[in-house]
Amino acid sequence: MHKRLLIPGPTEVSAGMLHEQTRFLIGHRAKEFTELYTGIIEKLNKFFQLPDSQKTTVTTSSGTLWFDIVGRSIVKEKALACTNGAFSERFGKAVQACGKKVDFLDVEWGKAVKPGMIAEKLDSGEYDTLTICHNETSTGVRNPIYEIGKMMRKDYPDVMLAIDSISGMVGDKLLPSEIGCDVIYASTQKCFALPPGLAVGIVSDRALERAREIPNRGMYTNLVRIFDYYERKHQTPFTPNISLLYALDKRMDLLLEETPEGVYQRHKVMAEYTRKWARKHFALFAEPGYESVTVTCIKNTLGKSVKELNEKLAERHFMISNGYGKLAEKTFRVGHMGEWNLAGIKEVLWHIDEIWGL
Ligand SMILES: Cc1ncc(COP(=O)(O)O)c(C=O)c1O
């Protein structure tokens, strides 16, 4: 019995999109592959309106590979890791696991990281990289990355800005040139509404120059190798998930047809409806003004059993998400991303009303 996924990843993928993956394989060193892959890169560049100084790649990996890419290829000696949830904490720990020094700027879960908090730390001049999560999936908080990016480009131009937008990209409004980021990435099982297995990364020329100066970049995590290979051959350095690339190619056609603004507005409308529902019956976990547009984290103020709710929702072919880790049962989350639209969100919230008698 299929449950339609309103968890914040993997999200629901339509049968048509799943079917895209069943095409016959092609060789990854063949001309057909070059055409497929360069086409995808061009579509991504167009969607994100990238200038020549920012470049896109697609890795065959989940998004976490990019924690290691940042740790291996971007951080020179010491990073400042902004944390306000489980994933931003993991990002900082991954950089440490790559052998680099990390200080943590810990912000209370549910609150946003603000430019002033970062400035206080960066003023010491100790850091060469800042890591931050755009959309903290564990808490439903959207950090103000445009303001942070603007401040960093003006006041700390030598510090690289690395952003995890794993659950934000192609749901939230994302213009890397306006943010002024050096690395930003996402996995395909979130707003791209594809199976897990690919990650899209956008990297600045500055970041690539930095990477060239850093020793021990590893193999799969070597950003220079990835982009040099593309420059020379217009292919990926290692065998990619070709089947999933077929589906990404199709997804980019659909996203371009909807337009970046259309995609953002659809997510915004779903988020606003979910927040209104949550405020009526419960309360929001995210600090006001910093709520995610792709996942709403709701404080379980009525002490309902989220586990039981999901069991009942399963009978109605839906699945939402419990709170993450220590937030389980204290919060629950509705992922409104990818292929979902307002009608679908209204439907699942109606079922929750019915089950819980709200
Ligand atoms: C914000 C954020 N970062 C990182 C991850 C890990 O991504 P992946 O499972 O694609 O490696 C997730 C997954 O939920 C996430 O939401």
The ligand as an ORCA input file, in Angstrom:
! r2SCAN-3c Opt
* xyz 0 1
  C      19.333     20.224      5.639
  C      19.826     18.846      5.339
  N      21.136     18.628      5.240
  C      21.631     17.411      4.984
  C      20.812     16.319      4.803
  C      21.392     14.988      4.442
  O      21.187     14.828      3.073
  P      21.394     13.427      2.330
  O      20.543     12.448      3.073
  O      20.952     13.691      0.924
  O      22.835     13.090      2.411
  C      19.434     16.492      4.905
  C      18.530     15.340      4.772
  O      17.423     15.323      5.273
  C      18.934     17.782      5.173
  O      17.616     17.988      5.263
*
